Amino acid sequence: MILSPEVLTIIILNIIFLVFGTIAFILSIKIFFNWNIESTSQKQYTLEKQSFLTATIIKYILSIKILLFIFFIFTLDKISNVLTGAMCAAGVVDATSYGIYLLLFKLINIYLFGFWLVIHKFDIKTENLKFTKLKFGFFLFIYILFVSEIALEITMFSSIDVDKLVSCCGTLYSNSQTSYLSSIFMINNAYLLIAFYTSLFLLIIFYLIKNDYLYIILNLIFLILSIITLITFFGTYIYELPTHHCPFCMLQNEYSYVGYILYLSLFLGTFYGFNIVITNILTKDNENSGYYYKMSLAFILLYTILVSYYPISYYIKNGVFL
């Protein structure tokens, strides 16, 4: 097991989160099954006080966990220096069979954590706290995933063998590999780019006509296409090397940490887009829905402009594409 200061920080924070999260989980069960806003009993009064305490605990845990994801990626990149063959976080992720699942688990949880915070925001704005049962019931589900993520994370770090030779990102992200990931390199980049920019165009159309559900579906499609095209096409122009397809190296200092900006804008854009459906479920307030529309499209356009800049800039400087 690697016990670098960064890994120890993550483990210690996870233990602290687990303790407070368990307290919130127990209180959430009581609130979910006994909440009755119409009641004037002492029991309901106690539950109302506990609901504010529990919501505060959950809010800070989830908010910090979202920020901790960035630190987790930084940690993977940092400990790649002690693994033979690893050049970046990709080698660490591939060092065990748990790495890729943990990464996907964290991404899914981040979206779910964000959704809880949005539901909480709507709840505290209502006079009768009508979404209280919903948000604490949702946390019961999140807590299971939260504990699973912590267990998987500790298992991954415990399973890393520093003496084992791991694959570098150049090997992992190439068409010479026989994996599901390598199959995307068999698709013509022209088709992928057409699909990418078409999905953006449709997002703009559905934004203008305010078709909520089609906009949300296109958000998911855009997210998938963005990650694929970043690996297969746009990333090569960031590195200015046609054989370099790593989605992690762009997070390093050599590339001005541009990966953090790209991923942050992409995930925020799609996150705000997905929140439109939450707005539809919880309220019919078009003002809130309009805010999420604007924020979603703004971050998506920012991402598109940033990734498009690199091939255009390369062509202007060199007169050819890679």
C-alpha positions in Angstrom: 0.0 0.0 0.0 1.2 3.5 -0.9 1.1 5.8 2.2 2.2 9.1 0.7 1.0 12.3 2.5 -1.6 12.8 -0.2 -3.0 9.2 0.2 -3.0 9.5 4.0 -4.9 12.8 3.7 -7.6 11.2 1.6 -7.9 8.2 3.9 -8.1 10.3 7.1 -10.7 12.7 5.5 -12.7 9.7 4.3 -12.7 8.2 7.9 -13.9 11.6 9.2 -16.6 11.8 6.5 -17.6 8.3 7.3 -18.1 9.0 11.0 -20.2 12.2 10.4 -21.9 10.6 7.4 -23.1 7.7 9.6 -24.5 10.1 12.1 -26.3 11.8 9.4 -27.5 8.5 8.0 -29.0 7.4 11.3 -30.8 10.8 11.8 -32.0 10.7 8.1 -33.7 7.3 8.8 -35.6 8.8 11.7 -36.5 11.9 9.8 -37.6 10.0 6.6 -39.9 7.6 8.4 -41.3 10.0 11.1 -41.5 13.4 9.4 -44.9 15.1 9.5 -44.8 18.8 9.0 -48.5 19.1 9.9 -47.8 17.7 13.4 -47.3 20.0 16.4 -45.9 17.2 18.7 -42.7 17.4 20.6 -41.4 14.6 18.4 -41.9 16.6 15.2 -40.3 19.6 16.8 -37.3 17.5 17.7 -37.1 16.1 14.2 -37.2 19.7 12.7 -34.2 20.6 14.8 -32.4 17.4 13.9 -33.2 18.0 10.2 -31.2 21.3 10.2 -28.3 19.6 12.0 -28.3 16.6 9.6 -28.7 18.8 6.5 -25.7 20.9 7.6 -23.6 17.8 8.1 -24.5 16.4 4.7 -24.1 19.7 3.0 -20.5 20.1 4.2 -19.6 16.5 3.6 -20.8 16.5 0.0 -19.4 20.0 -0.8 -15.9 19.0 0.5 -16.2 15.6 -1.3 -16.7 17.4 -4.6 -13.5 19.5 -4.0 -11.7 16.3 -2.8 -12.2 14.7 -6.2 -9.8 17.3 -7.7 -7.3 16.4 -5.0 -7.8 12.7 -5.7 -6.8 13.3 -9.4 -3.8 15.3 -8.2 -2.9 12.5 -5.9 -3.0 9.9 -8.6 -0.7 12.0 -10.7 1.6 12.6 -7.7 2.1 8.9 -6.8 2.7 7.9 -10.4 6.3 9.0 -9.8 6.9 6.0 -7.5 5.4 3.4 -9.9 7.7 1.8 -12.5 6.3 2.5 -16.0 3.7 5.1 -15.0 4.0 8.5 -16.5 0.8 10.0 -15.1 -2.4 9.2 -13.3 -3.3 6.7 -16.1 -0.7 4.3 -14.9 -2.0 4.4 -11.3 -5.6 3.8 -12.4 -4.4 0.8 -14.4 -2.2 -0.5 -11.5 -5.1 -2.4 -10.0 -8.3 -3.8 -11.3 -10.2 -1.3 -9.1 -8.9 1.9 -10.5 -11.2 2.5 -13.4 -14.3 1.5 -11.4 -13.3 3.9 -8.6 -12.9 6.7 -11.0 -16.3 6.1 -12.6 -17.8 5.6 -9.2 -16.5 9.0 -8.1 -17.8 10.8 -11.2 -21.3 9.3 -10.7 -21.2 10.2 -7.0 -20.2 13.8 -7.8 -23.3 14.3 -9.9 -25.5 12.7 -7.2 -23.9 14.8 -4.5 -24.6 17.9 -6.5 -28.2 16.9 -7.1 -28.7 16.5 -3.3 -27.4 20.0 -2.8 -29.8 21.4 -5.4 -32.8 19.6 -3.8 -31.7 21.0 -0.4 -31.5 24.4 -1.8 -35.1 24.1 -3.1 -36.3 22.6 0.2 -35.0 25.4 2.5 -36.8 28.0 0.2 -40.2 26.4 0.8 -42.3 27.5 3.7 -43.4 24.0 4.8 -40.1 22.3 3.9 -42.0 20.0 1.5 -38.9 18.3 0.0 -37.4 17.3 3.4 -38.5 13.6 3.2 -37.3 13.5 -0.4 -33.8 14.9 0.3 -33.2 12.7 3.3 -34.6 9.7 1.5 -32.2 10.5 -1.4 -29.3 10.7 1.1 -30.1 7.2 2.3 -29.3 6.0 -1.2 -26.3 8.3 -1.6 -24.9 7.0 1.7 -24.7 3.5 0.4 -22.8 4.7 -2.7 -20.7 6.9 -0.4 -19.6 4.0 1.8 -19.0 1.8 -1.2 -16.7 4.5 -2.7 -14.7 4.8 0.4 -14.3 1.0 0.7 -13.3 0.8 -3.0 -10.8 3.7 -2.6 -9.0 2.1 0.4 -9.0 -1.2 -1.5 -7.4 0.4 -4.5 -4.7 2.1 -2.6 -4.1 -1.1 -0.6 -3.7 -3.1 -3.8 -1.1 -1.0 -5.4 2.2 -2.8 -5.6 5.1 -0.4 -6.0 7.4 -3.1 -7.3 5.0 -4.1 -10.1 5.6 -2.8 -13.6 2.6 -0.9 -14.9 1.6 0.4 -18.4 2.2 4.0 -19.4 -0.5 6.1 -20.9 1.0 5.7 -24.4 0.4 2.0 -24.2 -3.1 2.2 -22.5 -4.5 4.7 -24.9 -3.6 3.3 -28.2 -5.2 1.2 -30.9 -2.7 -1.6 -30.2 -4.6 -2.6 -27.1 -7.4 -5.2 -27.2 -10.0 -3.4 -25.0 -13.2 -1.6 -25.2 -11.3 1.7 -25.0 -9.0 0.9 -27.8 -12.0 0.3 -30.1 -12.8 4.0 -30.2 -9.5 4.6 -32.1 -10.9 2.5 -34.9 -13.6 5.2 -35.5 -12.7 7.8 -38.1 -12.0 11.2 -36.3 -14.1 13.0 -38.9 -17.2 11.0 -37.9 -16.6 11.7 -34.2 -16.1 15.4 -34.8 -19.3 15.6 -36.9 -21.2 13.9 -34.1 -19.6 16.2 -31.5 -20.4 19.5 -33.2 -23.8 18.2 -34.3 -24.7 17.5 -30.7 -23.6 21.0 -29.7 -25.7 22.5 -32.5 -28.7 20.5 -31.3 -28.1 21.5 -27.7 -28.3 25.2 -28.8 -31.5 24.5 -30.7 -33.1 22.7 -27.8 -31.9 25.6 -25.5 -33.7 28.1 -27.7 -37.0 26.2 -27.9 -36.6 25.1 -24.2 -37.3 21.4 -24.8 -36.2 20.1 -21.4 -36.0 16.4 -21.9 -34.3 16.5 -25.3 -31.8 19.0 -23.9 -31.0 16.6 -21.0 -30.6 13.6 -23.4 -28.3 15.7 -25.6 -26.4 16.7 -22.5 -25.6 13.0 -21.8 -24.7 12.4 -25.5 -22.5 15.5 -25.5 -20.7 14.4 -22.3 -19.9 11.0 -23.8 -18.8 12.5 -27.2 -16.7 15.1 -25.5 -14.7 12.6 -23.5 -14.2 10.4 -26.6 -13.1 13.2 -28.9 -10.9 14.7 -26.2 -9.0 11.3 -26.1 -9.0 10.6 -29.8 -8.6 14.0 -31.3 -8.4 17.2 -29.3 -5.9 15.8 -26.7 -3.3 15.2 -29.5 -3.3 18.9 -30.3 -2.9 19.8 -26.6 0.2 17.6 -26.6 1.1 18.4 -30.2 1.8 14.7 -30.7 -0.5 12.5 -32.9 0.2 9.4 -30.8 -0.5 10.9 -27.4 -4.1 10.3 -26.4 -3.9 10.4 -22.6 -6.8 12.1 -20.8 -4.6 12.7 -17.7 -1.4 14.2 -18.9 -3.2 17.5 -19.7 -3.6 17.9 -15.9 0.1 18.3 -15.5 2.2 21.5 -15.2 3.8 20.9 -18.6 0.4 21.7 -20.2 -0.5 24.5 -17.8 -3.0 22.3 -16.0 -5.5 23.0 -18.8 -7.1 19.6 -18.2 -8.6 20.9 -14.9 -10.3 23.8 -16.8 -11.6 21.5 -19.5 -13.0 18.9 -17.3 -14.5 21.4 -14.8 -16.3 23.3 -17.6 -17.5 20.1 -19.2 -18.8 18.6 -15.9 -20.4 21.9 -14.8 -22.1 22.3 -18.1 -23.6 18.9 -18.1 -24.4 19.1 -14.4 -26.4 22.2 -14.8 -28.1 20.6 -17.8 -29.1 17.5 -15.8 -30.5 19.8 -13.0 -33.2 21.0 -15.4 -35.1 17.7 -14.8 -34.8 18.2 -11.0 -36.3 21.7 -11.4 -39.2 20.2 -13.4 -39.8 17.6 -10.7 -39.6 19.9 -7.8 -41.0 23.2 -9.1 -42.6 24.7 -12.2 -40.6 27.9 -11.7 -39.3 28.8 -15.2 -36.9 31.3 -13.7 -34.9 28.5 -12.0 -35.1 26.4 -15.1 -33.9 29.3 -17.2 -30.9 29.8 -14.9 -29.8 26.2 -15.3 -30.2 26.4 -19.0 -28.0 29.5 -19.2 -25.3 28.1 -16.9 -25.3 24.8 -18.8 -24.9 26.3 -22.2 -22.3 28.8 -21.0 -20.0 26.1 -19.6 -20.6 23.8 -22.6 -19.7 26.6 -25.0 -16.6 27.4 -22.9 -15.5 23.8 -23.1 -16.1 23.7 -26.9 -14.2 26.9 -27.5 -11.3 25.7 -25.4 -10.9 22.3 -27.1 -11.5 23.8 -30.6 -8.7 26.4 -30.0 -5.9 23.8 -30.0 -6.3 22.3 -33.5 -7.1 25.7 -35.0 -4.1 27.3 -33.3 -1.9 24.4 -34.4 -3.1 24.7 -38.0 -2.5 28.5 -38.0 1.1 28.0 -36.7 2.0 25.0 -38.9 -0.2 25.1 -41.9 -1.2 21.4 -41.5 -3.3 19.3 -39.1 -1.7 16.4 -37.2 
